[in-house]
Amino acid sequence: MRFLLALLLLTFVLPAADPAWSQSREVDLHKGIAGQNRVGRLFWRGGVELNFRNSRFGGVSAMQVELGGRTAYLITDRGDLAEVTLEYDRSGNLSAAELAELRSVIGAGGRGTDAAMEAIARMPDGGWLVAFERNHRLMHFRRSKAPLQTVPRLLTTPVGLERASPRRGIEAAAATDDRKVLLIGEDIPTAPGFSQAWLGDGSTWTPMTYAMFKPYRPVGATMLPNGNILVIERRGSVNRPTGTRFALINKRLLRPGAPIQTSEVARLEPPFVTANFEAIATAQGLQGQTLLYVASDNEFSPGRPTLLLMFELLP
C-alpha cells in the first residue's frame, strides 16, 4: 500500500513527458482566411513551426528530403546538419516534425563563419556538393550512409566567384537532368539584370547568366522529378523578408551560353505566410505528385521561428 501511495504521489509531482511531436506546431498558409489552400500553382499541403530544444539549431540555408518524405536533412550557417523526422496526417499533409539528430559536418571548417553552408546539390555519384559562403568554396562529400560525414574534397572554384561579396555568393544549387550541377549566385552582377551562374561537373564550370526578377534574388534551387529546376527568390532583407517568388527553369532551355530565363509559379507575400525562405527540396508522392518543401533561415534569432512548409506543384 505504501508503495502504491508513493507511486501515485510521483505521478502528480513529476512533470509529464513531452509528446513525441511537441517540438513543432502547425501553421496556416494565409493569415486571414482559414482554409486558404492555394497560391499560384502551389497547393498547400501543411506547414509547421520548428521549436526544437537545441540552441545549435537554426540558420537553415539548404535541405534535402529523402526516404519518401520521411526524413529532411537541413544544413545550417554554422556547419551543422539537422536530421528531422517528418510526420503526416491521414490526408498526407505535413503535420509535425521531430529533431532526430544534430551533428557537426566533417570538414566544414569548425562552427564559425567559415562553416556557413549555403547550398547543396546531388552529385552524379550520389554524393553531395556543398557551397560555402564568406570563404567561398565548393566541397564534394562522397556518398555515405550518414550524409555529410565523409571527408570532403575541394572542387574547382568557378571563374568569377572571386567577385562575390562575402555574404552574396552561391546561394542556389541543383542537380540537372544531364548529370551536371547548376550554381546560381545570389547577386553577382555580370550585366544589367543578370547574376552570375555556372553549369558543370565539379572539375569544369561553364559560365552562365541568370535573369534577375528585381527586387527578388535567387536563394535556393532544386531539380523536380521531370528534370526542370525550381528556384526560390527572396524579396526584402534577411532580417525583414517581404516575399518569396517561385521561379521555374525549363530543362530544355538550360543550355551553355544561353541566358537562364524563368517563368513564375507562385509568390508568397502578405497576408500569405512570409519568412526568410532559403531552403527548398522536392519529393515524389505516392500517386506521382511533385511535392515541395521550403524552410526558412531564422539567423539564429530566438524570437524568430524556423518554418517548414509543404506544397504540391500543380500542372
Residue pairs with C-beta under 8 A, 6 or more apart in sequence:
20 98
21 87
21 95
21 96
21 97
21 98
23 50
23 51
23 52
23 53
23 97
23 98
23 99
24 48
24 49
24 50
24 51
24 96
24 97
24 98
24 308
25 48
25 49
25 51
26 46
26 47
26 48
26 49
26 95
26 96
27 47
27 48
27 49
27 273
27 307
27 309
28 34
28 36
28 47
28 273
29 36
29 37
29 39
29 44
29 47
29 272
29 273
29 309
30 36
30 271
30 272
30 273
31 270
31 271
31 272
31 273
32 271
33 271
36 44
36 272
37 43
37 44
38 44
38 314
39 266
39 267
39 268
39 272
40 246
40 264
40 265
40 266
40 267
41 246
41 265
41 266
41 313
41 314
41 315
42 246
42 265
42 266
42 292
42 311
42 312
42 313
42 314
43 311
43 312
43 313
43 314
44 310
44 311
45 92
45 93
45 94
45 291
45 310
45 311
45 312
46 88
46 89
46 93
46 94
46 95
46 309
46 310
47 94
47 273
47 307
47 308
47 309
47 310
48 94
48 95
48 96
48 97
48 307
48 308
49 305
49 306
49 307
50 57
50 84
50 97
50 99
50 305
50 306
50 307
50 308
51 305
52 82
52 99
52 102
53 99
54 99
54 102
56 76
56 78
56 80
56 102
57 76
57 80
57 82
57 99
57 102
57 306
58 76
58 297
58 298
58 299
58 300
58 301
58 306
59 76
59 77
59 78
59 297
59 298
59 299
59 300
60 74
60 75
60 76
60 82
60 278
60 279
60 295
60 296
60 297
60 298
60 306
61 75
61 76
61 77
61 116
61 117
61 118
61 119
61 171
61 220
61 278
61 279
61 297
62 74
62 75
62 117
62 118
62 119
62 120
62 173
62 220
62 278
62 279
63 72
63 73
63 74
63 75
63 120
63 279
63 280
63 281
63 293
63 295
64 72
64 73
64 120
64 122
64 128
64 147
64 281
65 71
65 72
65 73
65 86
65 281
65 282
65 283
65 293
66 72
66 73
66 283
68 283
69 86
69 88
69 283
69 285
69 291
70 85
70 86
71 83
71 84
71 85
71 86
71 100
72 83
72 84
72 86
72 97
72 281
72 293
72 295
72 308
73 81
73 82
73 83
73 84
73 147
73 148
74 81
74 82
74 84
74 279
74 295
75 81
75 82
75 105
75 117
75 120
75 130
75 148
75 279
76 82
76 117
77 115
77 116
77 117
77 118
77 133
77 297
77 299
77 300
78 111
78 112
78 115
78 116
78 300
79 104
79 105
79 108
79 109
79 110
79 111
79 112
79 115
79 116
79 117
80 102
80 103
80 104
80 105
80 111
81 102
81 103
81 104
81 105
81 147
81 148
82 99
82 101
82 102
83 99
83 100
83 101
83 102
83 103
84 97
84 98
84 99
84 100
84 308
85 97
85 98
85 100
86 94
86 96
86 97
87 94
87 95
87 96
87 97
87 98
88 94
88 95
89 95
92 285
92 286
93 310
94 293
94 308
94 309
94 310
97 308
103 149
104 111
105 115
105 117
105 130
105 148
105 149
106 148
106 149
106 150
106 151
106 152
107 139
107 141
107 151
107 152
108 115
108 117
108 130
108 132
108 139
108 148
109 115
109 132
109 135
113 134
113 135
114 132
114 134
114 135
115 132
116 132
116 133
116 134
117 130
117 131
117 132
117 133
118 131
118 132
118 133
118 169
118 170
118 171
118 278
119 130
119 131
119 170
119 171
119 172
119 173
119 183
119 220
119 221
120 128
120 129
120 130
120 131
120 173
121 128
121 129
121 173
121 174
121 175
121 181
121 182
121 221
122 128
122 129
122 175
122 223
123 129
123 140
123 175
123 181
123 202
124 175
124 179
124 201
125 142
125 143
126 143
127 140
127 141
127 142
127 143
127 144
127 150
128 140
128 141
128 147
128 148
129 138
129 139
129 140
129 155
129 173
129 181
129 202
130 138
130 139
130 140
130 141
130 148
130 152
131 137
131 138
131 169
131 170
131 171
131 173
131 183
132 138
132 139
132 169
133 166
133 167
133 169
133 170
133 171
134 166
134 167
134 169
136 157
136 161
136 162
136 164
136 169
136 170
137 154
137 155
137 157
138 154
138 155
138 156
138 157
138 158
138 170
138 183
138 202
139 152
139 153
139 154
139 155
140 152
140 153
140 154
140 155
140 202
141 147
141 148
141 149
141 150
141 152
142 150
142 152
143 150
144 150
155 202
155 203
156 200
156 202
156 203
156 204
156 205
158 183
158 198
158 200
158 205
158 207
159 205
159 207
160 188
160 190
160 196
160 198
160 207
161 169
161 170
161 185
161 188
161 196
163 188
163 196
164 170
164 185
164 188
164 196
165 187
168 185
168 186
168 187
168 188
169 185
169 186
169 188
170 183
170 184
170 185
170 186
171 184
171 185
171 186
171 217
171 218
171 219
171 220
171 278
172 182
172 183
172 184
172 186
172 218
172 219
172 220
172 221
172 231
172 232
173 181
173 182
173 183
173 184
173 221
174 181
174 182
174 221
174 222
174 223
174 229
174 231
175 181
175 182
175 223
176 182
176 199
176 223
176 227
176 229
176 251
176 254
177 223
177 227
177 251
179 201
180 199
180 200
180 201
181 199
181 200
181 201
181 202
182 197
182 198
182 199
182 208
182 221
182 229
182 249
182 254
183 197
183 198
183 199
183 200
183 205
184 195
184 197
184 210
184 218
184 221
184 231
184 260
185 195
185 196
185 197
185 210
185 218
186 195
186 217
186 218
186 219
187 195
187 212
187 217
188 195
188 196
189 195
189 196
190 196
190 209
191 209
193 211
193 212
193 214
194 209
194 210
194 211
194 212
194 259
195 209
195 210
195 212
195 217
195 218
196 207
196 208
196 209
196 210
197 207
197 208
197 209
197 210
197 260
198 205
198 206
198 207
198 208
199 205
199 206
199 208
199 254
199 256
200 206
206 256
206 257
208 256
208 257
208 258
208 259
208 260
209 259
209 260
210 218
210 259
210 260
211 259
211 260
211 261
211 262
212 218
213 233
213 245
213 247
213 262
213 264
215 235
215 236
216 233
216 234
216 235
216 243
216 245
217 233
217 234
217 235
218 231
218 232
218 233
218 247
219 232
219 233
219 234
219 277
219 278
220 231
220 232
220 277
220 278
220 279
220 280
221 229
221 230
221 231
221 232
221 280
222 229
222 230
222 280
222 281
222 282
222 292
223 229
223 282
224 230
224 282
224 290
224 313
225 282
225 284
225 290
226 251
226 290
227 251
228 248
228 249
228 250
228 251
229 248
229 249
229 251
229 254
230 246
230 247
230 248
230 249
230 265
230 280
230 282
230 292
230 313
231 246
231 247
231 248
231 249
231 262
232 244
232 245
232 246
232 247
232 277
232 278
232 280
232 294
233 244
233 245
233 246
233 247
234 241
234 243
234 244
234 245
234 276
234 277
234 278
235 241
235 242
235 243
235 244
235 245
235 269
236 242
236 243
238 276
238 297
238 299
239 276
239 299
241 274
241 275
241 276
241 277
242 269
242 270
242 274
243 267
243 268
243 269
243 270
243 274
244 267
244 268
244 269
244 274
244 277
244 294
245 264
245 266
245 267
246 264
246 265
246 266
246 267
246 268
247 262
247 263
247 264
247 265
248 262
248 263
248 264
248 265
249 260
249 261
249 262
250 263
253 260
253 261
254 260
265 313
268 274
268 277
273 307
273 309
275 296
275 298
275 304
275 307
276 296
276 297
276 298
276 299
277 294
277 295
277 296
277 297
277 307
277 309
278 295
278 296
278 297
279 294
279 295
279 296
279 297
280 292
280 293
280 294
280 295
281 292
281 293
282 290
282 291
282 292
282 293
283 291
283 293
284 290
284 291
285 291
285 312
289 312
289 313
290 312
290 313
291 310
291 311
291 312
291 313
292 310
292 311
292 312
292 313
293 308
293 309
293 310
294 307
294 308
294 309
294 310
294 311
295 306
295 307
295 308
295 309
296 306
296 307
296 308
297 306
298 304
298 305
298 306
